[in-house]
Amino acid sequence: MPGKVLILGGTGEAVLEARRLAAAGVPVVTSLAGRLATQPDLPGVVRIGGFGGARGLADFLAAEGIVRVIDATHPFAAAISRHARAACAALGLPLERIERPVWPKRPGDHWHWADDPAMAARMAPRLGRRILLTTGAGSLAVFARWGGPLYVVRLIEDPGRLPFHDYRIVLGRGPFSLAAEMALMADFAIDLLVTKASGGAATEAKIAAARRLGVPVLLVRRPA
């Protein structure tokens, strides 16, 4: 039997890789952060929660007899990727990274760049007054500090009350179609899209919709 593989997941790419390996008869363990109440349907063993840093991850790998690690986490999950590199180096295990391709800039795109969510939060009120915010729940607090515009906040799960002065919540789990993204922006008269430069095809429709509608985009750069 092939050796056991650990997939560091939480993305669509991780789900596809787990299913591919399981179909090939490879025993798979998928690790999820557990930030969402609903989790994808995955084959094999699913582990929820953190490891306790690089050392905790190394202990888990040794205890479970993992022979290979695949880092398929989100491009902005920098900490777990660092821990994976350190843990695999310490144990001499192969580590693979599934990296989403970046979105190419196309004619008609009007892009602004921020180094991190805090910088984007400072820039956004100067660039738009009706802002579609799709940076995830973890970065909302920095945007709320600056107030001012209407923020249309898209999230997977209802967070309850948010600290914005003026906001609307839109719930949904991607991928979204181009038509749906254009309709959302038109319904709220969006004049700025703020998002992370996550890349990949699953969420590219919002970038294409902004291009079609002439809406500028403020992108948060990927961590180094």
C-alpha positions in Angstrom: 0.0 0.0 0.0 1.3 3.5 -0.8 2.5 5.6 2.2 0.1 8.0 3.9 -0.1 11.6 2.5 -1.0 14.7 4.5 -2.8 17.4 2.6 -2.9 20.8 4.2 -6.2 21.9 2.8 -9.1 24.4 3.0 -9.2 25.2 -0.7 -10.9 23.8 -3.8 -7.5 22.6 -5.0 -7.0 20.6 -1.8 -10.4 18.9 -2.3 -9.5 17.9 -5.9 -6.1 16.5 -4.8 -7.6 14.5 -2.0 -10.1 12.9 -4.3 -7.5 12.2 -6.9 -5.2 10.5 -4.5 -8.0 8.5 -2.8 -9.1 7.3 -6.2 -5.6 6.0 -6.8 -5.6 4.1 -3.6 -3.4 6.4 -1.6 -4.3 6.8 2.1 -5.0 10.5 2.6 -5.3 12.8 5.7 -6.6 16.3 5.0 -6.0 18.9 7.6 -8.4 21.9 7.9 -8.2 25.0 10.0 -11.8 24.6 11.1 -12.7 28.2 10.8 -16.0 27.4 9.1 -18.9 25.5 10.5 -19.5 23.7 7.2 -16.7 21.7 5.7 -16.3 20.1 2.2 -17.0 16.4 1.6 -13.6 14.7 1.6 -12.3 11.2 1.3 -10.0 9.6 3.9 -9.3 11.1 7.3 -10.1 14.7 8.0 -8.3 16.5 10.8 -9.7 19.8 12.2 -7.6 22.4 14.0 -4.0 23.7 14.3 -0.9 21.7 15.1 0.9 24.0 17.5 3.5 25.4 15.2 6.2 23.7 13.2 7.2 21.4 16.1 3.7 20.2 16.7 3.3 19.5 13.0 6.6 17.6 12.9 5.3 15.5 15.9 2.1 14.8 14.1 3.9 13.7 10.9 6.1 11.3 12.8 3.3 9.9 14.9 1.0 9.3 11.9 3.7 7.8 9.7 3.2 10.5 7.0 5.6 10.0 4.1 4.7 13.0 2.0 3.1 16.4 2.6 1.1 18.5 0.1 0.6 22.1 1.0 -2.6 23.1 -0.8 -3.6 26.0 1.6 -4.8 29.4 0.5 -2.0 31.7 -0.9 -2.5 34.0 2.1 -2.1 31.2 4.7 1.5 32.1 5.2 2.0 30.7 8.7 1.0 27.1 8.0 3.2 27.1 4.9 6.2 28.2 6.9 5.5 25.5 9.5 5.2 22.9 6.8 8.6 23.8 5.3 10.2 23.7 8.7 8.6 20.4 9.8 9.3 18.6 6.5 12.9 19.8 6.5 13.4 18.6 10.1 12.1 15.1 9.2 13.5 14.9 5.7 10.0 14.5 4.2 9.1 15.6 0.6 6.9 18.7 0.6 4.9 19.8 -2.5 3.1 23.1 -3.0 0.0 23.5 -5.1 0.2 27.2 -6.0 -2.7 28.9 -7.7 -1.7 30.9 -10.8 -1.9 34.7 -10.3 -4.6 36.6 -12.3 -3.1 38.2 -15.4 -3.8 41.8 -15.9 -5.9 42.3 -19.0 -6.9 45.4 -21.1 -9.6 47.3 -19.3 -8.4 46.4 -15.8 -7.9 49.3 -13.4 -5.8 47.9 -10.5 -4.4 49.4 -7.3 -2.1 47.4 -5.0 -1.8 47.2 -1.2 0.9 45.3 0.7 -1.5 44.0 3.3 -5.1 44.4 4.5 -4.3 47.3 6.8 -2.9 49.3 3.8 -5.9 48.4 1.7 -8.2 49.6 4.5 -6.5 53.0 4.5 -6.6 53.3 0.7 -10.2 52.1 0.1 -12.1 55.2 1.3 -10.0 57.3 -1.1 -10.8 55.1 -4.1 -14.5 54.3 -3.7 -17.7 55.0 -1.8 -19.7 51.8 -2.4 -17.2 49.0 -1.9 -17.5 45.3 -2.5 -15.2 43.7 0.1 -14.2 40.1 -0.4 -11.1 39.7 1.7 -12.5 37.3 4.2 -13.7 37.5 7.8 -10.3 37.7 9.3 -9.5 41.2 7.8 -12.8 43.0 8.4 -11.7 44.8 11.6 -9.0 46.9 9.9 -11.5 48.1 7.3 -14.2 48.9 9.9 -11.7 51.2 11.7 -11.7 53.7 8.7 -15.5 53.8 8.2 -17.0 56.2 5.7 -18.0 54.3 2.6 -20.8 51.7 2.3 -19.2 48.3 2.5 -20.9 45.3 0.8 -19.2 42.4 2.7 -19.3 39.0 1.1 -18.8 36.1 3.4 -19.4 32.3 3.4 -21.1 32.3 6.8 -23.2 34.9 8.6 -20.9 36.7 11.2 -23.7 38.5 13.0 -23.2 42.2 13.7 -20.2 43.8 12.1 -18.5 47.0 13.4 -18.9 49.0 10.2 -20.9 52.3 10.2 -22.7 51.4 6.9 -22.6 47.9 5.5 -24.6 45.1 3.9 -23.7 41.4 4.2 -23.9 39.1 1.1 -23.6 35.4 1.9 -22.3 32.9 -0.7 -19.7 30.2 -1.4 -18.0 30.3 -4.7 -17.3 29.7 -7.5 -19.5 32.5 -8.8 -20.5 33.1 -12.4 -19.6 36.2 -14.3 -23.3 37.0 -14.7 -23.8 36.7 -10.9 -20.8 38.9 -10.1 -21.9 41.6 -12.6 -25.4 41.5 -11.2 -24.1 41.9 -7.6 -22.0 44.9 -8.5 -24.8 46.5 -10.5 -27.4 45.9 -7.8 -25.3 47.8 -5.2 -23.8 50.3 -7.7 -20.3 49.2 -6.6 -17.5 51.6 -7.5 -14.6 49.6 -6.0 -13.8 46.0 -5.5 -11.4 45.1 -2.7 -10.0 41.6 -2.7 -6.9 39.5 -2.1 -4.8 38.6 -5.1 -5.6 34.9 -4.5 -5.5 33.9 -8.1 -7.1 30.8 -9.6 -10.1 30.3 -11.8 -12.6 29.7 -9.0 -12.9 33.4 -8.0 -11.7 35.1 -11.2 -15.2 36.0 -12.2 -15.3 39.0 -9.9 -12.2 40.4 -11.6 -13.8 39.9 -15.0 -17.0 41.5 -13.8 -15.1 44.6 -12.6 -13.3 44.8 -15.9 -16.6 44.6 -17.9 -18.3 47.3 -15.7 -15.3 49.6 -15.5 -15.0 49.1 -11.7 -11.5 49.6 -10.3 -10.0 46.8 -8.1 -7.8 47.2 -5.0 -5.7 44.0 -4.6 -3.9 42.9 -1.5 -0.6 41.3 -2.5 0.2 37.8 -1.7 2.6 37.3 1.3 6.2 36.8 0.2 
